[in-house]
Amino acid sequence: MTLAARYTGYMAAQSLDALDRNIIRELKEDGRRSIRKIARNLDTPEATIRTRMRRLTDQGTLRIVAFADPHDTDNTQLALVSLKVAPGSHDEIVQALVALPKVSYVSSVLGESDIIFEVLCSDNEELWEIINTQIAPLPGVTAMSTAPIVRVHKLGYGNRG
């Protein structure tokens, strides 16, 4: 991601008003909540909620996704992978990871690692193959740590009491 794209995303996040934040809060509580219910809860016309949700989605601020615990699904191995990368190679590595179909999540982080991403595979054999043939050879990867997930104990966003 270029500096301009990062700045645009930063500005979009900074320009959220109270209604935008309330819509996001409603969806964090229940991602399947209908526009009608959100409108009622916020005492706002449905058309306004629909327009705001479309804008938030179009600018990349809002994404509604489903999460499944890999422990409860057959033939899945979920892993978190952290990378240290050489200076100047960060953006290219992020772009390469985002393009991989088996990678479901990519974030830039501060601390011991530079990038953390999630890989969803059919088993450990496929995870091994992806790590060794698609990730490790990327120019600029200087260190990698893989943590296969054996059980998810909490999965959710927002305040649920």
C-alpha positions in Angstrom: 0.0 0.0 0.0 1.4 3.4 -0.9 1.7 6.2 1.5 -1.1 8.0 -0.3 -3.4 5.0 0.1 -2.5 4.8 3.8 -3.2 8.5 4.2 -6.6 8.1 2.5 -7.5 5.3 4.8 -6.4 7.3 7.8 -8.4 10.3 6.7 -11.5 8.1 6.1 -11.2 6.8 9.7 -10.7 10.3 11.1 -13.8 11.6 9.3 -16.2 9.1 11.0 -19.0 10.9 12.8 -21.1 9.7 15.7 -23.7 8.1 13.4 -21.0 6.2 11.5 -19.5 4.9 14.8 -22.9 3.9 16.1 -23.7 2.0 12.9 -20.3 0.2 13.3 -21.1 -0.5 17.0 -24.5 -2.0 16.1 -22.8 -4.3 13.5 -20.1 -5.3 15.9 -22.8 -6.5 18.3 -24.5 -8.5 15.5 -23.1 -8.5 11.9 -26.4 -9.8 10.7 -28.5 -7.0 12.2 -30.8 -5.6 9.6 -30.8 -2.1 8.3 -34.3 -1.7 9.6 -33.3 -2.7 13.2 -30.2 -0.5 13.1 -32.4 2.4 12.0 -34.8 1.8 14.8 -32.1 1.4 17.4 -30.5 4.7 16.3 -33.7 6.5 15.6 -32.5 7.3 12.1 -34.2 6.8 8.7 -33.4 3.5 7.0 -32.3 5.3 3.8 -29.7 7.2 5.8 -28.4 4.0 7.4 -28.2 2.3 4.0 -26.4 5.2 2.5 -23.9 5.4 5.4 -23.3 1.7 5.3 -22.6 1.8 1.5 -20.2 4.7 1.9 -18.4 3.0 4.8 -18.1 -0.2 2.7 -17.0 1.6 -0.4 -14.2 3.4 1.4 -13.0 0.2 3.0 -13.9 1.2 6.6 -16.6 -1.4 7.0 -16.4 -5.1 6.1 -18.9 -7.6 7.2 -17.5 -11.1 7.4 -18.3 -14.5 8.9 -15.9 -16.3 11.2 -16.0 -20.1 11.8 -13.9 -21.8 14.5 -11.6 -24.1 12.5 -11.9 -26.7 15.3 -15.5 -27.1 14.4 -15.0 -27.4 10.7 -13.6 -30.5 9.0 -10.3 -30.5 7.2 -9.1 -27.1 8.2 -5.8 -25.9 9.7 -5.7 -22.2 10.7 -2.3 -20.6 11.5 -1.0 -17.2 12.4 2.3 -16.4 10.8 4.5 -13.4 11.7 7.2 -12.1 9.5 10.2 -9.8 9.9 11.0 -8.1 6.7 14.0 -6.2 5.3 13.7 -2.4 5.1 12.1 -1.3 1.9 10.3 -4.6 1.2 7.3 -4.2 3.4 4.7 -3.0 0.9 5.7 -5.6 -1.8 5.5 -8.4 0.8 2.0 -7.2 1.9 0.8 -7.1 -1.7 2.1 -10.6 -2.3 0.4 -12.0 0.8 -2.9 -10.2 0.0 -2.9 -11.9 -3.4 -2.6 -15.4 -2.0 -6.0 -17.1 -1.9 -5.2 -19.1 1.3 -4.3 -16.0 3.2 -7.4 -14.5 4.9 -6.0 -11.7 7.0 -2.9 -9.5 6.8 -1.8 -6.7 9.2 1.2 -4.5 9.7 2.3 -4.5 13.3 4.8 -2.9 15.6 7.1 -4.9 17.8 9.1 -8.1 17.2 7.4 -8.7 13.8 6.5 -6.4 10.9 3.6 -8.3 9.4 1.2 -10.9 10.8 -1.1 -12.9 8.6 -3.6 -15.8 8.8 -3.5 -18.8 6.6 -6.4 -21.3 6.3 -5.4 -24.7 4.9 -6.8 -28.1 4.6 -4.1 -29.6 6.9 -0.6 -29.2 8.2 0.9 -30.7 5.0 -0.7 -27.9 3.0 0.4 -25.3 5.5 4.0 -26.6 5.2 3.7 -26.4 1.4 2.4 -22.8 1.4 5.0 -21.6 4.0 7.9 -23.2 2.1 7.0 -22.5 -1.5 5.0 -19.2 -1.4 6.0 -17.3 1.8 9.6 -18.1 2.6 10.9 -17.4 -0.9 9.5 -13.8 -1.0 12.3 -11.3 -1.4 12.8 -9.4 1.8 11.5 -12.0 4.3 14.2 -12.2 7.0 12.5 -14.3 9.7 9.2 -16.1 10.1 7.3 -17.7 13.0 4.3 -19.9 12.4 1.7 -20.7 15.1 -0.9 -23.3 14.1 -4.2 -22.6 16.0 -5.5 -25.6 17.8 -8.6 -24.0 19.4 -10.2 -20.6 19.3 -11.4 -19.5 22.8 -12.9 -16.2 21.9 -13.9 -14.8 18.5 -15.8 -11.6 18.3 -15.7 -7.9 18.3 -17.6 -5.3 20.3 -18.9 -5.4 23.8 -21.1 -8.4 24.6 -21.6 -7.8 28.3 
